Amino acid sequence: MLELWRTPQTGPTFLALISNPLEDRENRGGKVQRDERVALLAEAQYGVFSRAQAMAAGHNTHSIRVRLESGRWTNVLYNVFGLIGV
């Protein structure tokens, strides 16, 4: 189950997605689920998201690098990425 929630931070509102990691593995092996979480974040944030948000969605350093090298994500600023097509 995915939920969007807002937490007060300094500056703009920070969006985070919460899900059950066991549910992710059982349902789809985690890969599609984490990409869907990032897509929801990017859609709600003008197509961009942070490294911390990607990691909270289930990505790791390797999966982030793979998506950047493949061109699915772009590097907008330091630790800020853009999702192609959003």
Beta strands, then each sheet from edge to edge (+ up, - down):
strand 1: 3-7
strand 2: 14-18
strand 3: 48-50
strand 4: 73-77
strand 5: 80-83
sheet 1: 1+ 2-
sheet 2: 3+ 5- 4+
end
